């Protein structure tokens, strides 16, 4: 895999991770009622809209990346989102990172190393 392809995939992974943080921020504003007006108001929430835009762009880049790289090579790198999201949630949402998250991160990294080699 070329350096360009790797960077492209990593941008996709980072976009997905950032989108998850924005979705979590948007969740605070999710309405208690599923009435149309309440849902419409939520749909215009800046966090929700930002997450959708970032997810949309990441998806377009992902499709382009898949044009360049086989799925069985590119997809394992998506598992990096499971590492990036807890780190970003710790930084931006002040959520705790539990011991088992560290263990899971090590397992993901080992799996990536096995898959990539």
Phi and psi in degrees as a GROMACS rama.xvg file:
@    title "Ramachandran Plot"
@    xaxis  label "Phi"
@    yaxis  label "Psi"
@TYPE xy
-75.8385  163.523  UNK-2
-61.4023  -41.3702  UNK-3
-58.6231  -46.4028  UNK-4
-63.1345  -40.0154  UNK-5
-62.8047  -46.3828  UNK-6
-62.5532  -41.9141  UNK-7
-59.3765  -45.8289  UNK-8
-66.4182  -40.5083  UNK-9
-65.0987  -34.5318  UNK-10
-63.7676  -40.7366  UNK-11
-60.9758  -46.0816  UNK-12
-62.0762  -44.579  UNK-13
-64.4681  -38.8767  UNK-14
-61.8848  -43.7819  UNK-15
-63.0122  -42.6508  UNK-16
-64.5204  -44.2763  UNK-17
-63.5824  -39.4466  UNK-18
-59.4282  -39.4032  UNK-19
-62.9852  -41.3925  UNK-20
-63.9083  -42.6899  UNK-21
-65.6694  -38.0003  UNK-22
-62.8228  -39.0383  UNK-23
-63.7975  -42.1223  UNK-24
-64.0301  -39.3833  UNK-25
-66.0345  -32.2755  UNK-26
-58.4149  -28.6362  UNK-27
-61.8142  -23.1594  UNK-28
-105.161  4.9004  UNK-29
-63.9296  131.557  UNK-30
-69.7683  151.984  UNK-31
-74.0452  -28.1088  UNK-32
-103.621  146.293  UNK-33
-96.5107  24.1456  UNK-34
-64.7529  148.777  UNK-35
-53.7129  -47.9086  UNK-36
-63.3743  -38.1089  UNK-37
-66.345  -43.3746  UNK-38
-67.0341  -37.0319  UNK-39
-64.2927  -42.9018  UNK-40
-60.0536  -41.8008  UNK-41
-64.8544  -40.8021  UNK-42
-60.5773  -21.5582  UNK-43
-95.3501  5.32571  UNK-44
-63.7908  136.16  UNK-45
-63.5227  -35.4745  UNK-46
-68.1838  -43.7157  UNK-47
-64.0846  -46.8617  UNK-48
-62.7585  -41.6781  UNK-49
-62.4602  -42.9237  UNK-50
-61.3941  -43.234  UNK-51
-63.3022  -42.0056  UNK-52
-63.8995  -46.6987  UNK-53
-64.021  -43.9432  UNK-54
-61.2334  -41.8365  UNK-55
-61.7013  -46.833  UNK-56
-64.696  -41.8884  UNK-57
-63.1944  -36.8013  UNK-58
-66.7507  -42.9213  UNK-59
-62.2406  -44.3371  UNK-60
-63.8257  -37.7301  UNK-61
-62.3509  -43.7427  UNK-62
-62.7096  -40.624  UNK-63
-63.6744  -42.0084  UNK-64
-60.8364  -38.4306  UNK-65
-70.0634  -20.9254  UNK-66
-69.4011  -28.9215  UNK-67
-97.4048  -27.4269  UNK-68
-129.113  137.816  UNK-69
-60.2493  144.621  UNK-70
-58.3973  -38.6343  UNK-71
-69.3112  -12.724  UNK-72
-94.6717  -42.9907  UNK-73
-74.9355  -42.7493  UNK-74
-61.5858  -39.4709  UNK-75
-57.2066  -28.4427  UNK-76
-68.6389  -20.8525  UNK-77
-63.6142  -23.1596  UNK-78
-63.9512  -16.9534  UNK-79
-61.2315  -23.775  UNK-80
-61.0536  -31.6472  UNK-81
-69.6546  -14.6299  UNK-82
-96.0413  -42.9235  UNK-83
-69.4696  -40.8658  UNK-84
-60.2782  -48.0286  UNK-85
-61.6761  -35.7599  UNK-86
-65.8468  -46.1452  UNK-87
-65.4847  -36.0197  UNK-88
-68.6945  -31.688  UNK-89
-67.5081  -44.4533  UNK-90
-71.0251  -49.8691  UNK-91
-95.1772  -27.2526  UNK-92
-108.739  -3.96776  UNK-93
59.2634  31.6938  UNK-94
-83.7222  144.282  UNK-95
-72.5434  148.858  UNK-96
-107.553  119.815  UNK-97
-85.0196  161.86  UNK-98
-55.3578  -42.3283  UNK-99
-64.7837  -24.4901  UNK-100
-65.9667  -39.9907  UNK-101
-64.1959  -41.6685  UNK-102
-63.3344  -46.4373  UNK-103
-60.6673  -38.0243  UNK-104
-62.2899  -42.4742  UNK-105
-63.5231  -39.6653  UNK-106
-64.6378  -41.9173  UNK-107
-62.1994  -44.9729  UNK-108
-63.0187  -43.1763  UNK-109
-61.664  -42.8957  UNK-110
-61.7824  -40.4086  UNK-111
-63.6402  -44.0913  UNK-112
-61.9134  -40.9412  UNK-113
-65.355  -43.7854  UNK-114
-67.8393  -41.2616  UNK-115
-75.3798  -32.4396  UNK-116
